[in-house]
Amino acid sequence: MKISNQKKEKIYEQILLYLFQENPKSIFTAHIAKEIARDEEFIKRILKELKEKDFIIEIKKNKEGINYLKRSRWKLSPLIYELYSKKQEKGSFKLS
């Protein structure tokens, strides 16, 4: 099923808001999918798109520096966090 760009933008915003609220923690894909109430594979695809746009950072190692085999954690990039903070102070945030 194809999802409209407008709906995709809203999902981007939901993910970014959730990561902003959880900052500085990095969050596993499964937890983001659960919070956004969407399929984990779909959210993984969306997260990869946000990563390509440099909105978020993918973390593939645990706290001991060992690579995850099948998992990733995600957090806002510092630039996007700063931008998001400023926009939140003004009351709204849009990707475009």
Backbone bond lengths (Angstrom), bond angles and torsions (degrees), N, CA, C in turn:
res aa  C-N    CA-C-N  psi(-1)  N-CA   C-N-CA  omega(-1)  CA-C   N-CA-C  phi
1 M - - - 1.454 - - 1.527 109.38 -
2 K 1.299 115.64 132.09 1.461 122.51 179.80 1.530 109.26 -84.98
3 I 1.314 115.37 136.96 1.460 120.40 179.20 1.529 108.18 -107.84
4 S 1.316 116.62 139.06 1.462 120.75 -177.53 1.525 110.44 -68.18
5 N 1.309 115.40 154.60 1.468 120.34 177.80 1.519 111.50 -61.46
6 Q 1.324 116.86 -35.04 1.470 120.58 179.42 1.531 110.31 -63.61
7 K 1.334 116.76 -44.64 1.470 119.72 178.49 1.522 110.97 -67.00
8 K 1.328 116.64 -38.34 1.463 120.57 178.73 1.529 110.33 -62.37
9 E 1.324 117.06 -41.15 1.470 121.31 177.77 1.530 110.93 -60.50
10 K 1.321 116.45 -40.77 1.474 120.31 178.73 1.530 110.57 -64.90
11 I 1.325 117.17 -38.62 1.462 121.06 178.06 1.525 110.04 -67.35
12 Y 1.355 116.85 -41.08 1.469 120.15 174.03 1.528 109.78 -54.51
13 E 1.327 115.98 -48.30 1.464 121.01 -177.97 1.526 111.60 -62.54
14 Q 1.335 117.23 -39.92 1.468 120.61 177.98 1.523 110.89 -62.19
15 I 1.320 116.07 -44.16 1.462 120.49 179.97 1.515 110.75 -64.80
16 L 1.323 116.83 -46.96 1.464 120.26 -179.68 1.525 111.48 -61.93
17 L 1.324 116.98 -40.90 1.461 120.29 177.97 1.526 110.66 -62.96
18 Y 1.332 116.74 -44.23 1.469 120.02 179.19 1.531 110.72 -61.62
19 L 1.335 117.59 -45.89 1.463 120.45 178.93 1.525 111.29 -65.02
20 F 1.329 116.77 -35.94 1.465 120.91 176.65 1.532 110.17 -62.34
21 Q 1.334 116.63 -45.22 1.461 121.01 -178.67 1.526 111.77 -66.39
22 E 1.310 117.42 -29.86 1.468 121.95 -178.13 1.529 112.66 -91.42
23 N 1.313 117.71 -7.72 1.465 121.80 -178.49 1.525 110.40 -55.26
24 P 1.294 122.25 138.93 1.460 129.39 9.15 1.539 113.96 -91.17
25 K 1.327 118.18 6.41 1.460 119.63 179.72 1.520 110.21 -65.22
26 S 1.323 115.13 148.35 1.464 119.93 171.05 1.530 106.77 -100.95
27 I 1.327 116.58 141.70 1.461 122.44 -169.36 1.526 110.02 -117.81
28 F 1.338 115.95 137.24 1.459 120.96 177.16 1.521 110.99 -68.59
29 T 1.318 115.52 150.50 1.469 122.75 178.94 1.527 110.90 -52.48
30 A 1.330 117.10 -46.05 1.473 121.37 -177.46 1.524 111.44 -60.34
31 H 1.328 117.46 -38.52 1.464 120.59 179.50 1.533 111.21 -69.21
32 I 1.322 116.57 -37.36 1.464 120.07 177.46 1.523 109.38 -65.35
33 A 1.328 116.46 -45.19 1.471 120.77 179.71 1.521 111.05 -59.86
34 K 1.320 116.38 -41.55 1.468 120.46 179.13 1.530 110.59 -65.07
35 E 1.318 117.09 -43.84 1.464 121.79 -178.83 1.533 111.59 -65.09
36 I 1.330 116.77 -38.37 1.465 121.85 -177.92 1.535 110.72 -86.37
37 A 1.318 116.93 -9.21 1.473 123.59 -179.52 1.527 111.36 59.75
38 R 1.327 114.70 50.55 1.464 121.94 177.95 1.519 109.36 -133.87
39 D 1.329 115.09 162.89 1.457 122.72 177.66 1.530 110.69 -61.15
40 E 1.320 116.60 138.60 1.456 121.02 -176.07 1.534 112.66 -62.71
41 E 1.321 117.79 -40.07 1.471 120.67 178.93 1.534 111.05 -65.61
42 F 1.311 116.93 -39.33 1.461 121.19 177.38 1.529 110.06 -63.40
43 I 1.319 116.84 -46.21 1.470 121.04 179.87 1.523 110.27 -63.82
44 K 1.324 117.33 -38.12 1.466 120.36 178.14 1.530 110.05 -60.32
45 R 1.320 117.23 -42.33 1.463 121.70 178.59 1.532 110.48 -63.57
46 I 1.323 116.73 -43.34 1.470 121.62 178.53 1.530 110.46 -63.89
47 L 1.327 116.97 -42.45 1.461 120.77 178.82 1.530 111.00 -61.67
48 K 1.312 117.16 -39.97 1.472 120.82 177.83 1.537 110.09 -62.85
49 E 1.343 116.79 -39.16 1.467 120.33 177.32 1.529 110.73 -63.65
50 L 1.329 117.03 -43.04 1.470 120.83 178.14 1.528 110.82 -64.99
51 K 1.327 116.48 -35.29 1.469 120.68 177.44 1.525 110.33 -65.12
52 E 1.334 117.37 -42.86 1.468 121.57 178.44 1.518 111.80 -60.63
53 K 1.325 116.68 -30.69 1.466 121.68 178.56 1.529 111.96 -85.86
54 D 1.333 117.32 2.43 1.472 124.07 -179.09 1.529 113.05 63.58
55 F 1.334 116.58 28.89 1.463 120.81 176.70 1.527 110.76 -84.65
56 I 1.324 116.08 -32.82 1.459 120.67 -177.68 1.520 110.11 -133.00
57 I 1.324 114.76 165.62 1.461 122.58 -179.86 1.529 107.86 -118.14
58 E 1.328 115.26 134.46 1.466 120.96 176.23 1.518 108.41 -94.31
59 I 1.319 115.76 131.79 1.462 121.78 178.39 1.520 107.46 -113.76
60 K 1.326 115.74 118.89 1.457 120.53 -175.02 1.531 112.40 -110.86
61 K 1.330 116.63 12.35 1.466 120.83 178.93 1.522 109.52 -125.72
62 N 1.335 115.74 150.08 1.459 119.27 176.08 1.522 109.79 -82.62
63 K 1.304 116.57 -177.58 1.470 121.01 -175.77 1.527 112.97 -65.05
64 E 1.347 116.85 -20.77 1.465 121.11 177.82 1.528 111.74 -89.64
65 G 1.333 117.35 0.45 1.455 121.28 178.83 1.518 114.67 86.72
66 I 1.324 117.08 10.50 1.459 121.38 179.86 1.525 108.83 -90.78
67 N 1.331 115.90 132.75 1.467 120.71 -179.36 1.517 111.51 -64.66
68 Y 1.347 115.08 137.08 1.463 120.32 169.97 1.525 107.43 -73.50
69 L 1.325 116.85 142.42 1.454 119.98 178.00 1.522 111.63 -80.95
70 K 1.327 117.87 -41.93 1.460 121.12 -174.59 1.520 113.89 -132.85
71 R 1.294 118.44 9.72 1.461 120.46 -174.70 1.514 110.71 -122.49
72 S 1.306 115.01 159.90 1.462 121.80 173.10 1.516 108.40 -142.35
73 R 1.315 114.55 149.48 1.455 120.81 170.99 1.517 106.27 -113.61
74 W 1.332 115.81 157.69 1.457 121.02 -174.19 1.524 110.53 -135.29
75 K 1.324 115.96 146.70 1.457 121.31 173.29 1.520 108.61 -150.70
76 L 1.314 115.68 161.05 1.465 120.42 178.42 1.516 110.15 -66.72
77 S 1.322 116.18 145.05 1.466 119.36 172.58 1.531 106.97 -69.18
78 P 1.326 117.83 151.85 1.476 119.72 -178.93 1.526 113.49 -56.05
79 L 1.329 117.58 -40.41 1.465 121.04 179.97 1.527 110.89 -63.51
80 I 1.320 117.50 -44.34 1.467 121.20 -179.68 1.524 110.07 -68.34
81 Y 1.329 118.00 -37.50 1.466 120.09 176.73 1.530 110.45 -59.65
82 E 1.328 115.68 -46.02 1.465 120.04 179.88 1.534 110.98 -62.72
83 L 1.327 116.62 -45.41 1.460 121.18 178.20 1.525 110.55 -61.70
84 Y 1.318 116.09 -44.91 1.467 121.42 -179.30 1.530 110.58 -62.30
85 S 1.329 116.93 -41.65 1.469 121.07 178.63 1.519 111.19 -59.55
86 K 1.318 116.87 -45.15 1.461 121.15 179.95 1.521 111.23 -65.08
87 K 1.322 116.92 -42.04 1.466 120.94 -180.00 1.525 110.85 -67.96
88 Q 1.324 117.79 -36.91 1.462 121.10 178.78 1.525 110.52 -63.73
89 E 1.329 116.60 -37.07 1.467 120.18 177.55 1.521 111.16 -62.32
90 K 1.324 116.38 -33.49 1.469 121.13 179.79 1.519 111.98 -84.45
91 G 1.342 117.93 -11.97 1.444 120.54 173.49 1.512 117.43 105.70
92 S 1.326 118.53 -6.28 1.466 118.38 178.86 1.521 110.43 -153.98
93 F 1.318 113.60 157.07 1.465 119.44 178.18 1.517 108.50 -144.03
94 K 1.304 116.72 127.46 1.459 123.11 175.44 1.513 108.80 -129.55
95 L 1.320 116.21 146.10 1.459 120.78 179.55 1.515 112.61 -71.95
96 S 1.320 117.46 -31.47 1.462 120.17 -174.45 1.507 113.04 -94.08
